[in-house]
Structures are given as structure tokens and as C-alpha cells.
Amino acid sequence: MLLSFPETLYHRDILPENRKPVTWLDLMTFRGIQRTRRLQLRDFGHVFYMLKYPSVLLPTIYYSLSFGFGSVLFAVTGSAAFNGIYKFNTINVGLCIGLSTFLGTLIGEAAAGPVSDRLLYLYRKRHGGEIKPEARLHTIWPGTFLLPIGVAIEGACLQYKTHFMGPVMGIAIAAFGLQIVSTTVFAYVTDVSSLLHCLAD
């Protein structure tokens, strides 16, 4: 990543209209940002500075735990479990975990995004245009319950060696819940960060 991704630091400085366009080589060598200001160590650490705010720290911790249980857990244990219990080969394991995760995530994203935006819209409408990012957080409740339910279904089905569709459905339900959590947390933290930056300016 350090050697192949260009620098994409965003800054709010007003740039002159007649400036020379930034090339890919400029971004790879950090010259793109230096046209308006000097690159500073703070540019790489400002994201951690935001963790001093509970409204950023707590959703970050919650999402980290949710991601660990709702995604990493299946990737780490799925191969051994499906291979050992059901004698699946690599392709079958990949299909079981990949398709169930894909479908759960797809449905979760299709549901969470519009509902989250609608809740924020309704809040603004009821409160005279006031924006309160916390209004989005009510979207998270279905994911909060479905994620552990999916993990429990997958675990119980593997423990009792049910038909392989049992753990597959558990993974899909957990992925659905995780996507609801992800969409809600990302939108909330983005809204809060934008407000904190506006207050700081």
C-alpha cells in the first residue's frame, strides 16, 4: 500500500483556478499536496485525533467488534468447520461463505441506507430543519439483534452438525445484520465528523 497507492489527503485550502493539474506522479511523490501547503505529520494522524470524541470512539469500538464477529469469525473458522464437518473442498467452502455473505450484505445495504436517510429526513422535518446525526442511530437496532442471532445459528448448526444450509443461513443473517450496523455507523461517524470540523473551523 505504501508503495503503490497515491496520496489522497484532502485539505480545505482554496486553490487558484489556474494551477497546474495534479498528476498521478505528483500524488505518488507527495508533491500534489505541497503546492498549497507543506506536508505535516499531523496529516497522517488526524484521524486518530477524532477518537477523543465519544461520538466517534464508541461507534468505532462497536463496529470493530461487530466486524470481528460478523465477518472475520466466518472467514477464520469457516474453512476448518465446513471442511471438517461436511468434507467440503475449497470451492464449496468459498461458495458457502462467499454467497451467504454476499447476499446478506446486499440485502442489508439495500435496506439500511434508505432507512437511515429517511429517519434523518423525518427528524429534520419534525425539528425545523435541525440536523442531529444521532437520529440515524435508530437504524442500527435490527442489525444489533440479527448479527449475534446469525452467529449463534451458525455456531449451533456446526456444533450439532445439521444440514450445511443451517450455518450458511446463519452467516447470511449475520452478514445482513453487520451491513445494517456498518451503514449506520459509517453514516453517523461521517455526519459527526463533519459537524466537529465545522465547529472547529
Residue frames relative to the residue before (quaternion, step in Angstrom):
aa qw qx qy qz dx dy dz
M 1.0000 0.0000 0.0000 0.0000 0.00 0.00 0.00
L 0.6569 0.5203 -0.3199 0.4422 3.57 0.93 -0.85
L 0.7582 0.4088 -0.2104 0.4623 3.57 1.00 -0.79
S 0.7944 0.3506 -0.1791 0.4625 3.61 1.09 -0.46
F 0.6684 0.4654 -0.3229 0.4820 3.63 1.19 -0.17
P 0.4214 -0.7024 0.5056 0.2709 3.59 -0.91 0.84
E 0.5789 -0.5709 0.4583 0.3590 3.55 -1.28 0.46
T 0.0495 -0.8226 0.5664 -0.0075 3.58 -0.84 0.95
L 0.2187 0.8032 -0.5308 0.1591 3.59 1.11 0.56
Y 0.2758 -0.7564 0.5758 0.1423 3.51 -0.89 1.00
H 0.0403 0.7792 -0.6253 0.0149 3.56 -1.02 0.76
R 0.4928 -0.7109 0.4428 0.2358 3.51 -1.14 0.76
D 0.3903 0.7400 -0.4839 0.2568 3.59 1.21 -0.02
I 0.4289 -0.6733 0.5371 0.2725 3.56 -1.10 0.74
L 0.2235 -0.7979 0.5517 0.0951 3.54 -0.69 1.12
P 0.5210 -0.6192 0.4699 0.3527 3.60 -1.05 0.62
E 0.5453 -0.6548 0.4174 0.3156 3.58 -1.01 0.80
N 0.7192 0.4482 -0.2575 0.4642 3.59 1.07 -0.62
R 0.3690 0.7413 -0.4971 0.2594 3.60 1.16 0.35
K 0.5689 -0.5928 0.4569 0.3410 3.53 -1.23 0.57
P 0.5176 -0.6484 0.4443 0.3379 3.65 -0.86 0.84
V 0.4520 -0.6765 0.5152 0.2694 3.56 -1.11 0.76
T 0.2660 -0.7774 0.5547 0.1312 3.56 -0.78 1.07
W 0.6796 -0.4617 0.3718 0.4322 3.55 -1.32 0.18
L 0.6435 0.5188 -0.3217 0.4618 3.61 1.00 -0.80
D 0.6068 0.5445 -0.3488 0.4621 3.60 1.06 -0.71
L 0.6837 0.4812 -0.2876 0.4672 3.56 0.94 -0.87
M 0.6513 0.5162 -0.3198 0.4551 3.61 1.02 -0.72
T 0.7565 0.3628 -0.1945 0.5082 3.59 1.09 -0.64
F 0.4979 -0.6946 0.3862 0.3471 3.59 1.31 0.29
R 0.4434 0.6894 -0.4728 0.3233 3.62 1.12 0.41
G 0.5343 0.6485 -0.4060 0.3594 3.59 1.18 -0.39
I 0.7157 0.4293 -0.2537 0.4890 3.57 0.95 -0.84
Q 0.6522 0.5614 -0.3190 0.3971 3.58 1.07 -0.67
R 0.4993 0.6457 -0.4441 0.3696 3.58 1.19 0.02
T 0.7639 0.3256 -0.1878 0.5246 3.58 1.12 -0.54
R 0.7938 -0.0608 0.0492 0.6032 3.60 1.11 -0.53
R 0.5774 -0.5893 0.4349 0.3610 3.57 -1.29 0.28
L 0.4998 -0.6329 0.5051 0.3074 3.53 -1.12 0.73
Q 0.0981 -0.8062 0.5832 0.0163 3.58 -0.88 0.96
L 0.6276 -0.5294 0.4126 0.3945 3.55 -1.25 0.44
R 0.5791 0.6000 -0.3556 0.4221 3.58 1.13 -0.68
D 0.5827 0.6014 -0.3705 0.4019 3.60 1.08 -0.63
F 0.7231 0.4218 -0.2393 0.4919 3.58 1.11 -0.62
G 0.7497 0.4064 -0.2139 0.4765 3.59 1.18 -0.39
H 0.4575 0.7195 -0.4444 0.2749 3.60 1.22 -0.14
V 0.5843 0.5733 -0.3879 0.4237 3.60 1.12 -0.47
F 0.6562 0.4921 -0.3114 0.4799 3.59 1.10 -0.66
Y 0.5584 0.5987 -0.3783 0.4319 3.58 1.17 -0.52
M 0.6286 0.5552 -0.3332 0.4308 3.58 1.05 -0.72
L 0.5777 0.6109 -0.3775 0.3880 3.62 1.17 -0.43
K 0.5284 0.6225 -0.4226 0.3934 3.60 1.21 -0.11
Y 0.6419 0.4936 -0.3161 0.4944 3.58 1.26 -0.32
P 0.4609 -0.6955 0.4695 0.2887 3.63 -0.69 1.01
S 0.6317 0.5492 -0.3402 0.4285 3.60 1.06 -0.66
V 0.6765 0.4013 -0.2861 0.5472 3.59 1.29 -0.19
L 0.6704 0.5300 -0.3033 0.4216 3.59 0.89 -0.93
L 0.7041 0.4837 -0.2896 0.4317 3.60 0.74 -1.00
P 0.6694 0.4556 -0.3308 0.4848 3.67 0.86 -0.72
T 0.6051 0.5559 -0.3566 0.4446 3.59 1.11 -0.62
I 0.6619 0.4834 -0.3025 0.4866 3.58 0.93 -0.87
Y 0.6543 0.5181 -0.3140 0.4527 3.58 0.92 -0.92
Y 0.6765 0.4792 -0.3046 0.4690 3.59 0.89 -0.88
S 0.6234 0.5491 -0.3469 0.4353 3.61 0.98 -0.78
L 0.6714 0.4776 -0.2927 0.4852 3.57 0.94 -0.88
S 0.6448 0.5218 -0.3203 0.4576 3.58 0.95 -0.86
F 0.6622 0.5008 -0.3094 0.4636 3.58 0.92 -0.87
G 0.6390 0.5365 -0.3273 0.4435 3.58 0.99 -0.81
F 0.7411 0.4024 -0.2244 0.4884 3.57 0.90 -0.95
G 0.7555 0.4233 -0.2145 0.4517 3.58 1.03 -0.72
S 0.7798 0.2594 -0.1616 0.5464 3.59 1.22 -0.10
V 0.7283 0.4343 -0.2521 0.4663 3.57 0.61 -1.14
L 0.6008 0.5834 -0.3536 0.4167 3.58 1.00 -0.81
F 0.6972 0.4671 -0.2755 0.4688 3.58 0.89 -0.92
A 0.6440 0.5223 -0.3250 0.4547 3.57 1.01 -0.76
V 0.7006 0.4726 -0.2701 0.4613 3.57 0.98 -0.86
T 0.7879 0.3409 -0.1766 0.4815 3.59 0.82 -0.95
G 0.5485 0.6784 -0.3815 0.3055 3.58 1.12 -0.60
S 0.6608 0.5219 -0.3229 0.4321 3.56 0.85 -0.90
A 0.6957 0.4605 -0.2813 0.4742 3.57 0.83 -0.96
A 0.6757 0.5071 -0.3070 0.4382 3.59 0.91 -0.88
F 0.7143 0.4391 -0.2725 0.4719 3.59 0.76 -0.96
N 0.6431 0.5046 -0.3226 0.4772 3.58 1.08 -0.66
G 0.7185 0.4632 -0.2625 0.4475 3.57 0.83 -0.96
I 0.7455 0.4033 -0.2319 0.4772 3.61 0.86 -0.90
Y 0.8144 0.2695 -0.1153 0.5008 3.58 0.80 -1.03
K 0.3765 -0.7543 0.4567 0.2841 3.59 1.33 -0.05
F 0.2699 0.7749 -0.5201 0.2371 3.59 1.06 0.83
N 0.4055 -0.6734 0.5533 0.2755 3.54 -1.18 0.59
T 0.7630 -0.3901 0.2571 0.4467 3.58 -1.30 0.05
I 0.6559 0.5148 -0.3175 0.4517 3.59 0.94 -0.85
N 0.6697 0.4994 -0.3036 0.4582 3.58 0.90 -0.91
V 0.6363 0.5161 -0.3255 0.4720 3.58 1.00 -0.83
G 0.6550 0.5209 -0.3048 0.4546 3.57 0.95 -0.90
L 0.6583 0.5001 -0.3052 0.4727 3.58 1.01 -0.80
C 0.6536 0.5213 -0.3210 0.4449 3.58 0.92 -0.88
I 0.7370 0.3983 -0.2352 0.4929 3.57 0.78 -0.98
G 0.6973 0.5078 -0.2803 0.4212 3.58 0.85 -0.99
L 0.7047 0.4590 -0.2796 0.4632 3.59 0.81 -0.95
S 0.6621 0.4966 -0.3187 0.4620 3.58 0.93 -0.84
T 0.6481 0.4984 -0.3164 0.4811 3.59 0.99 -0.78
F 0.6533 0.5241 -0.3155 0.4460 3.58 0.92 -0.89
L 0.6991 0.4688 -0.2825 0.4601 3.58 0.80 -0.98
G 0.6548 0.5081 -0.3149 0.4624 3.59 0.92 -0.83
T 0.6643 0.5015 -0.2916 0.4715 3.55 0.99 -0.88
L 0.6484 0.5313 -0.3153 0.4448 3.58 0.94 -0.88
I 0.6903 0.4569 -0.2792 0.4866 3.58 0.86 -0.94
G 0.6427 0.5350 -0.3207 0.4448 3.60 1.00 -0.81
E 0.6689 0.4883 -0.2991 0.4741 3.56 0.96 -0.83
A 0.6461 0.5211 -0.3231 0.4546 3.58 0.97 -0.82
A 0.6986 0.4535 -0.2711 0.4824 3.58 1.09 -0.65
A 0.7216 0.5005 -0.2710 0.3942 3.59 0.76 -1.04
G 0.6576 0.5462 -0.3298 0.4006 3.61 0.83 -0.90
P 0.7204 0.4289 -0.2664 0.4755 3.60 0.66 -1.00
V 0.6453 0.5146 -0.3358 0.4539 3.61 0.99 -0.76
S 0.6384 0.5284 -0.3192 0.4598 3.58 0.98 -0.85
D 0.6788 0.4774 -0.2876 0.4782 3.58 0.89 -0.93
R 0.6450 0.5254 -0.3244 0.4501 3.58 1.01 -0.77
L 0.6377 0.5223 -0.3287 0.4610 3.59 0.99 -0.80
L 0.6558 0.4979 -0.3117 0.4741 3.57 0.99 -0.83
Y 0.6299 0.5347 -0.3225 0.4618 3.58 1.02 -0.80
L 0.6767 0.4897 -0.2926 0.4655 3.59 0.88 -0.92
Y 0.6246 0.5269 -0.3405 0.4651 3.57 1.04 -0.73
R 0.6578 0.5061 -0.3079 0.4651 3.58 0.91 -0.91
K 0.6497 0.5287 -0.3132 0.4475 3.56 0.98 -0.83
R 0.6977 0.4681 -0.2675 0.4717 3.60 0.99 -0.86
H 0.7728 0.3463 -0.1666 0.5051 3.59 1.12 -0.64
G 0.6211 -0.6216 0.3316 0.3433 3.58 0.99 0.81
G 0.7421 -0.4244 0.2234 0.4683 3.58 0.98 0.81
E 0.4482 0.6852 -0.4605 0.3430 3.61 1.25 0.02
I 0.2545 -0.7588 0.5826 0.1412 3.56 -0.96 0.92
K 0.0555 0.7732 -0.6283 0.0665 3.55 -0.80 1.04
P 0.3781 -0.7705 0.4615 0.2247 3.61 -0.27 1.23
E 0.5900 0.6030 -0.3698 0.3892 3.60 1.10 -0.63
A 0.5245 0.6331 -0.4135 0.3913 3.61 1.20 -0.37
R 0.6104 0.5653 -0.3437 0.4356 3.60 1.15 -0.55
L 0.6090 0.6385 -0.3494 0.3154 3.56 1.02 -0.79
H 0.5594 0.6024 -0.4037 0.4016 3.61 1.16 -0.36
T 0.5538 0.6074 -0.3875 0.4174 3.59 1.22 -0.35
I 0.6240 0.6091 -0.3272 0.3642 3.57 1.13 -0.64
W 0.5349 0.6887 -0.3967 0.2866 3.62 1.12 -0.59
P 0.6586 0.4859 -0.3556 0.4514 3.68 0.76 -0.74
G 0.6627 0.5043 -0.3054 0.4618 3.58 0.98 -0.80
T 0.6085 0.5694 -0.3405 0.4354 3.56 1.09 -0.77
F 0.7235 0.4067 -0.2436 0.5018 3.59 1.04 -0.72
L 0.6944 0.5044 -0.2909 0.4228 3.60 0.91 -0.88
L 0.5993 0.5807 -0.3680 0.4101 3.61 1.01 -0.68
P 0.7312 0.3883 -0.2761 0.4881 3.67 0.64 -0.90
I 0.5843 0.5615 -0.3794 0.4465 3.60 1.11 -0.56
G 0.6583 0.5084 -0.3024 0.4655 3.60 0.96 -0.86
V 0.6433 0.5062 -0.3192 0.4775 3.58 1.00 -0.83
A 0.6585 0.5072 -0.3095 0.4618 3.60 0.96 -0.85
I 0.6330 0.5194 -0.3334 0.4674 3.61 0.98 -0.80
E 0.6610 0.5026 -0.3109 0.4623 3.57 0.87 -0.92
G 0.6843 0.4964 -0.2903 0.4483 3.58 0.87 -0.93
A 0.6706 0.4942 -0.3009 0.4643 3.57 0.93 -0.90
C 0.6594 0.5085 -0.3125 0.4570 3.59 0.96 -0.83
L 0.6543 0.4835 -0.3184 0.4864 3.59 1.03 -0.71
Q 0.6439 0.5313 -0.3291 0.4415 3.58 0.95 -0.82
Y 0.7776 0.3285 -0.1724 0.5076 3.59 0.90 -0.91
K 0.4073 -0.7655 0.4311 0.2497 3.55 1.35 0.30
T 0.1472 0.7937 -0.5658 0.1680 3.56 0.78 1.07
H 0.7191 -0.3526 0.3253 0.5028 3.56 -1.28 -0.22
F 0.6032 -0.6133 0.3670 0.3541 3.59 -1.00 0.76
M 0.5833 0.5904 -0.3876 0.4012 3.62 1.14 -0.40
G 0.5330 0.6279 -0.4046 0.3974 3.60 1.20 -0.39
P 0.7256 0.3961 -0.2603 0.4989 3.61 0.68 -0.99
V 0.5951 0.5584 -0.3707 0.4434 3.60 1.08 -0.60
M 0.6622 0.4829 -0.3031 0.4864 3.60 0.97 -0.83
G 0.6143 0.5445 -0.3441 0.4558 3.59 1.05 -0.69
I 0.6510 0.5036 -0.3074 0.4775 3.56 0.99 -0.86
A 0.6531 0.5151 -0.3156 0.4566 3.61 0.95 -0.83
I 0.6539 0.5020 -0.3119 0.4723 3.59 0.97 -0.83
A 0.6552 0.4998 -0.3086 0.4751 3.59 0.97 -0.85
A 0.6487 0.5080 -0.3208 0.4671 3.60 0.99 -0.80
F 0.6030 0.5445 -0.3375 0.4753 3.57 1.08 -0.72
G 0.6851 0.4779 -0.2770 0.4748 3.57 0.87 -0.97
L 0.6487 0.5235 -0.3184 0.4514 3.57 0.98 -0.86
Q 0.6610 0.5065 -0.3218 0.4505 3.59 0.95 -0.76
I 0.6039 0.5294 -0.3547 0.4787 3.57 1.08 -0.64
V 0.6503 0.5065 -0.3066 0.4760 3.57 0.94 -0.92
S 0.6662 0.5245 -0.3043 0.4343 3.59 0.85 -1.00
T 0.6847 0.4905 -0.2906 0.4541 3.56 0.76 -1.03
T 0.6766 0.4967 -0.2934 0.4577 3.55 0.90 -0.92
V 0.6855 0.4814 -0.2905 0.4626 3.59 0.84 -0.97
F 0.6556 0.5106 -0.3277 0.4495 3.61 0.88 -0.86
A 0.6752 0.4861 -0.2998 0.4668 3.58 0.89 -0.93
Y 0.6572 0.5163 -0.3136 0.4508 3.58 0.95 -0.85
V 0.6900 0.4713 -0.2915 0.4657 3.60 0.80 -0.98
T 0.6173 0.5304 -0.3451 0.4673 3.60 1.05 -0.67
D 0.6586 0.5013 -0.3069 0.4699 3.59 0.93 -0.88
V 0.6699 0.4945 -0.2978 0.4668 3.57 0.90 -0.94
S 0.6533 0.5140 -0.3207 0.4540 3.60 0.90 -0.87
S 0.6395 0.5210 -0.3267 0.4613 3.57 0.98 -0.80
L 0.6628 0.4928 -0.3071 0.4727 3.58 0.95 -0.84
L 0.6528 0.5103 -0.3230 0.4572 3.61 0.96 -0.83
H 0.6399 0.5100 -0.3264 0.4732 3.60 1.02 -0.76
C 0.6443 0.5169 -0.3256 0.4602 3.60 0.97 -0.81
L 0.6586 0.5004 -0.3050 0.4720 3.57 1.01 -0.83
A 0.6538 0.5168 -0.3134 0.4553 3.57 1.05 -0.77
D 0.6483 0.4925 -0.3222 0.4830 3.60 1.09 -0.71
